[in-house]
Amino acid sequence: TTAASSAESSAEASGKKLKIVATIFPEYDWVRQILGDEAKNAELTLLLDNGVDLHSYQPTADDIAKISECDLFIYVGGESDGWVKDALKEGKNPDRKVINLLEALGNNTKEEEVVEGMQAEEEEHESTAAGESAAAGESSEAEEEEGPEYDEHVWLSLRNARELCETIAEDLKSLDSAHASVYDANLKKYEGELDALDQQYQQAVNAAGNKTLLFGDRFPFRYLVDDYGIKYYAAFVGCSAETEASFETVSFLAKKMDELGLKHVMTIEGPDKKIAATVIENTKDKNQDVLALNSMQSVTTKDIEGGETYLGVMQQNLEVLKKALQ
């Protein structure tokens, strides 16, 4: 290995590009911000770059090859990333660093929660069966591995973003110590921007007359609402694969809108506003608006070329939130 590592260090001296692979857009953009001008000396790959959602992504052979050779691999680490474990076994780079966002956040991760009126997942009965067989003394391996189901959408909290950027900067510094001071300076500047936006969110919520959001959709914004003390109702949990809301769910949400006098039904990005429209049809006034918050789960290469950034999207989300909380 000594020969390999000395070859490694001479390669670095000759300007070898850092290879970084990120599964989703927020990770990719955080790396870009911390690299700053050094981004030209890195090969940065975004795996989910064509609008495919985290929950339905499957890696190609080419993706696996990139992960096996890269210097730094960043992924979310939730249930949708079940494929990662096998992909990491393929490693060809002994010095590769790996960041699992859920692990990096430690105690700041939250379990998925089902709030009042929310439709439970169809598969729930299967996992209960697995739980019962485990309780009966048959150790169900799947059950042990799964444990609690964590809410994967950790990037939708500016406070989490700040913490995760620190983790990314640490790994970049250890992979490329020659530019450590550059990464530190870029991190500091970026954290200042995240903090400033975080304060704007808090001020907007503090000033708002209404502090409840109602989603006629799945709800990936748990980390965001918990940061600022916003209450919410939704049709489904954030990782739900359900697309049809039951009559009970729709009528519960419609009644809540009437009861709270809400003027807006929320959805996530994407064309499907069917449930939101049905909720509105079932309210007394039937004249509320649909507003979309962007959870950054379907960002494309084209969006990135068009200048989309994590902070930019969170800034837009703040404007939507101000409307929603009127």
WOMO-V575653 format. One record per pair of residues at least 24 apart in sequence whose C-alpha atoms are under 10 Angstrom apart, sorted by the first residue. I is the first residue (numbers start at 1). J is the second residue. Records with the same first field share a line. If there is no record, write none. Layout:
BEGIN
I=J / J
END
This chain:
BEGIN
1=94
4=94
5=94 / 95
8=95
12=175 / 176 / 178
13=178
15=41 / 42
16=41 / 42 / 43
17=41 / 42 / 43 / 44 / 71 / 176
18=42 / 43 / 44 / 70 / 71 / 72 / 172 / 175 / 176
19=43 / 44 / 45 / 66 / 67 / 69 / 70 / 71 / 72 / 73 / 96
20=44 / 45 / 46 / 66 / 67 / 69 / 70 / 71 / 72 / 73 / 74 / 96 / 97 / 98 / 172
21=45 / 46 / 47 / 63 / 66 / 67 / 68 / 69 / 70 / 71 / 72 / 73 / 74 / 75 / 98
22=46 / 47 / 48 / 67 / 72 / 73 / 74 / 75 / 76 / 99
23=47 / 48 / 49 / 54 / 57 / 59 / 63 / 67 / 73 / 74 / 75 / 76 / 81
24=48 / 49 / 52 / 53 / 54 / 74 / 75 / 76 / 155 / 296 / 297 / 298 / 299
25=49 / 155 / 296 / 297 / 298 / 299 / 300 / 301 / 304 / 308 / 309 / 310
26=155 / 156 / 161 / 295 / 296 / 297 / 299 / 309 / 310 / 311 / 313
27=73 / 74 / 75 / 76 / 101 / 155 / 161 / 164 / 165 / 168 / 310
28=74 / 75 / 309 / 310
29=304 / 308 / 309 / 310 / 311
30=161 / 162 / 164 / 165 / 166 / 168 / 169 / 187 / 190 / 309 / 310 / 311
31=74 / 165 / 168 / 169 / 172 / 183 / 187
32=186 / 309
33=165 / 183 / 186 / 187 / 189 / 190 / 309 / 310
34=165 / 166 / 168 / 169 / 172 / 182 / 183 / 184 / 185 / 186 / 187 / 188 / 189 / 190 / 191
35=169 / 172 / 179 / 180 / 182 / 183 / 184 / 185 / 186 / 187
36=182 / 183 / 185 / 186 / 187
37=182 / 183 / 186
38=179 / 182 / 183
43=70 / 71
44=70 / 72
45=70 / 73
46=74 / 300 / 301
47=75
48=297 / 298 / 299 / 300 / 301
49=297 / 298 / 299 / 300 / 301 / 302 / 303 / 304
50=298 / 299 / 300 / 301 / 302 / 303
51=296 / 297 / 298 / 299 / 300 / 301 / 302 / 303
52=297 / 298 / 299 / 300
53=80 / 296 / 297 / 298 / 299
54=78 / 79 / 80 / 81 / 152 / 153 / 239 / 296 / 297 / 298
55=79 / 80 / 81 / 152 / 239 / 240 / 241 / 297
56=80 / 81 / 241
57=81 / 83
58=82 / 83 / 84
59=83 / 84 / 87
61=87
63=87
64=88 / 89 / 90 / 91
65=90 / 91 / 92
66=91 / 92
67=91 / 92 / 93 / 96 / 98
68=92 / 93 / 94 / 96
69=93 / 94 / 95 / 96
70=94 / 95 / 96 / 97 / 98
71=95 / 96 / 97 / 98 / 171 / 172 / 175
72=96 / 97 / 98 / 99 / 168 / 171 / 172 / 175
73=97 / 98 / 99 / 100
74=98 / 99 / 100 / 101 / 168
75=99 / 100 / 101 / 102
76=100 / 101 / 102 / 103 / 104 / 152 / 153 / 154 / 155
77=101 / 102 / 103 / 104 / 150 / 152
78=102 / 103 / 146 / 149 / 150 / 151 / 152 / 153 / 154 / 239
79=146 / 149 / 150 / 151 / 152 / 239
80=152 / 239
81=152
95=175
96=171 / 175
97=168 / 171 / 172 / 174 / 175
98=168 / 171
99=164 / 167 / 168 / 171
100=164
101=152 / 153 / 154 / 155 / 160 / 161 / 163 / 164 / 167 / 168
102=150 / 151 / 152 / 153 / 154 / 155 / 164
104=160 / 163 / 164 / 166 / 167 / 168
105=154 / 160 / 161 / 163 / 164 / 167
108=154 / 159 / 160 / 223
109=150 / 151 / 152 / 153 / 154 / 160 / 223
110=148 / 149 / 150 / 151 / 152 / 153 / 154 / 222 / 223 / 226
111=148 / 149 / 150 / 151 / 152 / 222
112=148 / 149 / 150 / 151 / 152 / 220 / 222 / 237 / 238 / 239
113=149 / 150 / 151 / 222 / 236 / 237 / 238
114=233 / 234 / 235 / 236 / 237 / 238
115=232 / 233 / 234 / 235 / 236 / 237
116=232 / 233 / 234 / 235 / 249 / 252 / 253
117=233 / 234 / 235 / 236 / 248 / 249 / 250 / 251 / 252 / 253 / 256
118=218 / 219 / 233 / 234 / 235 / 236 / 237 / 245 / 246 / 248 / 249 / 250 / 252 / 253
119=218 / 234 / 235 / 236 / 237 / 240 / 242 / 244 / 245 / 246 / 248 / 249 / 250
120=235 / 236 / 237 / 240 / 242 / 249
121=236 / 237 / 239 / 240 / 241 / 242
122=240 / 241 / 242
149=239
150=239
151=220 / 221 / 222 / 223 / 237 / 238 / 239
152=220 / 222 / 223 / 238 / 239
153=219 / 220 / 221 / 222 / 223 / 224 / 238 / 239 / 295 / 296 / 297
154=220 / 221 / 222 / 223 / 224
155=220 / 221 / 223 / 224 / 295 / 296 / 310
156=220 / 221 / 222 / 223 / 224 / 225 / 227 / 294 / 295 / 296 / 310 / 314
157=194 / 198 / 221 / 222 / 223 / 224 / 225 / 226 / 227 / 228 / 314
158=191 / 193 / 194 / 195 / 196 / 197 / 198 / 199 / 201 / 223 / 224 / 227 / 310 / 311 / 314
159=191 / 194 / 195 / 198 / 223 / 224 / 227
160=223 / 224 / 227
161=191 / 194 / 310
162=187 / 188 / 190 / 191 / 192 / 193 / 194 / 195
163=191
165=190 / 191
166=191
190=311
193=311
194=310 / 311 / 314
197=311 / 314 / 315 / 318
198=227 / 228 / 314 / 315 / 318
199=228
200=315 / 318
201=227 / 228 / 314 / 315 / 317 / 318 / 319 / 321 / 322
202=227 / 228 / 229
203=228
204=228 / 318 / 319 / 321 / 322 / 325
205=229 / 230 / 318 / 321 / 322 / 325 / 326
206=230
207=322 / 325 / 326
208=321 / 322 / 323 / 324 / 325 / 326
209=325 / 326
210=260 / 261 / 262 / 322 / 324 / 325 / 326
211=324 / 325 / 326
212=257 / 260 / 262 / 324 / 325 / 326
213=257 / 262 / 264 / 265 / 266 / 321 / 324 / 325
214=253 / 254 / 256 / 257 / 262 / 263 / 264 / 265 / 266 / 267 / 276 / 324
215=253 / 264 / 265 / 266 / 267 / 268 / 275 / 276 / 279 / 290 / 291 / 292 / 293
216=245 / 249 / 250 / 253 / 254 / 265 / 266 / 267 / 268 / 273 / 274 / 275 / 276 / 277 / 278 / 279 / 280 / 290
217=242 / 243 / 244 / 245 / 265 / 266 / 267 / 268 / 272 / 273 / 274 / 275 / 276 / 292
218=242 / 243 / 266 / 267 / 268
219=266 / 267 / 268 / 295
220=268 / 293 / 294 / 295 / 297
221=268 / 293 / 294 / 295
230=325
233=257 / 266
234=265 / 266 / 267
235=267 / 275 / 276 / 279
243=272 / 274 / 275
244=274 / 275
245=274 / 275 / 276 / 278 / 279
246=275
247=278 / 279
249=275 / 279
250=275 / 276 / 277 / 278 / 279 / 280 / 281 / 282 / 283
251=278 / 279 / 280 / 281 / 282 / 283
252=279 / 282
253=278 / 279 / 280 / 282 / 283
254=278 / 279 / 280 / 281 / 282 / 283 / 284 / 286
255=279 / 280 / 282 / 283 / 284
256=283
257=282 / 283 / 284 / 285 / 288
258=282 / 283 / 284 / 285 / 286
259=283 / 284
261=285 / 288
262=288 / 289 / 324 / 325 / 326
263=287 / 288 / 289 / 290 / 291 / 323 / 324 / 325 / 326
264=288 / 289 / 290 / 291 / 292 / 323 / 324 / 325 / 326
265=289 / 290 / 291 / 292 / 324
266=290 / 291 / 292 / 293 / 320 / 321 / 324
267=291 / 292 / 293 / 294 / 295
268=292 / 293 / 294 / 295 / 296 / 297
269=293 / 294 / 295 / 296 / 297 / 298 / 299
270=294 / 297 / 298
289=324
290=324
291=320 / 321 / 323 / 324
292=317 / 320 / 321 / 324
293=317 / 318 / 319 / 320 / 321 / 324
294=320
END
